[in-house]
Amino acid sequence: MQSMVFTIEEINRDPGLLPNVTLGFWIYDSCIELQRSLEGTLWVLSGRRVPILNYRCQSNQSLVAVIGESGSTRSIVMARLLGLYHYPQVSYLSTSPFLSDRIQFPSFFRTVPSDDFQSQGLAQLVMHFGWTWVGFLAQDNDYGQQGVQLVMKELVKAGACVAFSETISTRLPNKNALHIVRLIKNSTANAIVAFSSISDLVPVMDEVVRQNVTGKVWIASEGWSTAFFLDKNQYTEFFTGTIGFAVHRREIPGMKQFLSNLHPSRSPGDIFIRRFWEKAFGCWWKEQEAHLTRWDNSTKVCSGAEEPGNLQSFYGAETDSRVTYNIYNAVYAIVHALQGLRTCRKEAGPFLHRTCANIDDFHPWQLLHYVKNIRFQNKIDEELFFDGNGDPPARYEIVNWQRSPEGAIRHVTVGSYDSSAPPEQSLVVNASAILWHGASSQIPLSACSPSCPPGYRKVVMEGKPICCFQCVLCPLGEVSNQTESTECWKCPPDQWPNSRQDQCVPKTMEFLSYEEPLGITLAGTSIGFSMVPVALVGLFIFHRNTPIIKANNRNLSYLLLLTLSLCFLCSLTFIGYPSPEHCLFRQAAFGISFSLCVSCVLAKTIMVVIAFSATKPNSNFKRWVRPQMTYVVISVSTIIQFLVCVSWFLLFPPFLEYNTHTQPGKIIVECNEGSPIAFWCMLGYLGLLATISFIVAFLARKLPDSFNEAKFITFSMLAFLSVWISFIPAYLSTHGKYMVAMEIFAILSSSFALLACIFFPKCYIILVRPELNSKESLMGRKRDHGKKVYGI
């Protein structure tokens, strides 16, 4: 009220504003009652204590505008009435969004932002700190209910959830505080938004203290964020850390000096100054009117001799300059509208036929036109204007309640909110300046469920809000790289999740390489084994004229040993990076070299049978006992395999393939055989040759001879077939490099079986028992039977 008096006196002294016009004012105290607000409005409209509707009884005074009310509900009552007569009404503290309705309230304006902006800002503030599980308290009037509904709407839209929503009942003596605080105490929500005036919130605060509810973060609306009488030490432990929005504050030049010069003796009829004096100095006027109650329980009597200079420190410590600045702007808004009306130029006016209004006699609707269109810089260099809804630019300060050195609560500005700024810049928070409960700088948590770390996704629990969820590990092959992720996504085909499943990493390339122990072992074994047949060729050549070498078709033995060396070496084509050339060459090398090897064995076996059959009288097999027969068998058998391989490579050639599906997390670089049927035909043909050799050798195993090679061929073919029969299920049940290793093992073991069973006995005689390597020893037993022995 004093700020309005100060502003009007300042304007009346300003020769540049409304010269020759003096502003006056009426003050009416509504006592925070709707009935008295309506009564006061009728009084100022009619000019009489007993109002006469539709009549204005002032003789020489004109009602220009109404400044007020503070509460939204009372302003709504006044605005409905003032709007009928088009009187401008400017409120300094009514924030209900309902008042922005220009159809219902065409003459209402305000210098405090609408709760639409505050609600959006509070929602941004809550989400800025990551609070998703929030409780709400609302005063049971337009201010509280509409404000909370708007905040809840914005928060739900942003993904937060409502833990509870309770109403502070002004009709109950204790404001429903007992039930509210018990609910707050039992709730897991640590963030509580309270949309209320301070007068109705105090009972709840007192109950919080009584029930010792700590650890909660209170988010304050502007209605109580800067309340000075909560600075008492009893609230410090429970409400330090509170954060909220406060009306934009600016110091009014000259206001402190004006207040320090106030004295009841200068305005003896001004009861408001007497009240102000009592509050400032903690005393009471002994002779105060009987109908005025004590301001507090002070026993000190006011003398009027108190030092006025102390009022300046009182103003700085306890008086909220936020509201006074709004009143200051409200008065100046009306004055600038009057100035615009007064300076209207003839035949350039805004009214019918471009007329102007008369400053000495104008209608309320004429001044209303100018109020709608004001735009000016006040003496603090801030621009003031009203938008189409009668609202000013929305500017707020974010205040944080911190403990002062004396143990009380102080309000520290830690940020700002400006609705006119770009969306990403509207909220500014200095996190380093904030102190939470217990003077901690760590942001408190308020969530129904703990955050899901990267690698997990949220799964909403049935029957509960979306903020109550379980954290489930991402499925195999999927990742999430953010906290609070609602879904996981698959990695690209060439990538795989890391151990934490929070990012995709390149898959491991897997193939049987020369750098790994398994590859080195197999390669070394292949090379080592391939040298054994070569060494045996040298041994056999050195002993080529001995009976045991001559008796076993030495040329065929040389060829068989060389093909065995090739069989050992062909396994090297399966080791290393399987390039397209390797894929084409390796199976052909394997199939043809083994066909040549088994064909040599088959030729040996057939020649054993033919040789012994040719010893019978009049035998037709004598003409088949020729070296050329051996090469015909080998050539025909090998050419058939060669044709199988050529057909395979022409029709369905093997190719390089990156297998990303068989083993999770690995890319198996392998050769796709192109046609499995062709592969098994090639392998089946080898089995056919080996089976024929086994059968023929088995039938010839008991032919008489001191060194019958057929029984050794029988053992070699039995071992060969056993290896490859065992290979089939093992090959089909493995993947990747182990499948290749399995084939190499089969190649080495079957080749070694042939080498050992056929040639090691001969080596034993040559190296260990040379006395048996003689014609007499070889033919001795046969000579006793009188039978001729043919060398094979």
Protein Blocks (a to p, Z undefined) as FASTA:
>chain_A
ZZmmmmmmmmmmpmkgoghiacddddddeklpaklmmmmmmmmmnopabdcehiafbfkb
ccfbdcddfblklmmmmmmmmmmnopacddfkbcbfklmpmklmmmbccfbdcfklmmmm
mmmmmmmnopabdcdddddbfklmmmmmmmmmmmmmnopacfbdcdddfkbmnlommmmm
mmmmmpmbfbdcddddfklmmmmmmmmmmnopghiacdddfklmmcfklmpfklmmmmgo
iacddddddddehklmmmmmgcfklmmmlmklmmmmmmmnopacfkbcfklccfblcfbd
cehlacfklmmmmmmmmmcfklmmmmmmmmmmmmmmmmmmmmpcehiafbehhiacdfkl
ccfklmmmmmmmgccddfkopacdddfkopacdddddddddddfkopacdddfbdcdfkb
cfklmpccdfklpccehhiabdcdddfbdcddehiacdddehiafklccdddddehiacf
behiabdcdddfkbccdfkopaccddddddddfkbmklmmmmmmmmmmmmmmmmmmmmmm
mmmmgmklmmnopmlmmmmmmmmmmmmmmmmmmgcjddfklmmmmmmmmmmmmmmmmmmm
mmmmmmmmmmmmmmpghiaklmmmcfklmmmmmmmmmmmmmmmmmmmmmmmgcdddddfk
lpghiacddddehiamlmmmmmmmmmmmmmmmmmmmmmmmmggcfbdfklmmmmmmmmmm
mmmmmmmmmmmmpghjllmmmmmmmmmmmmmmmmmmmmmmmmmmmmmmmmlmcfklmmmm
mmmnopacddZZ
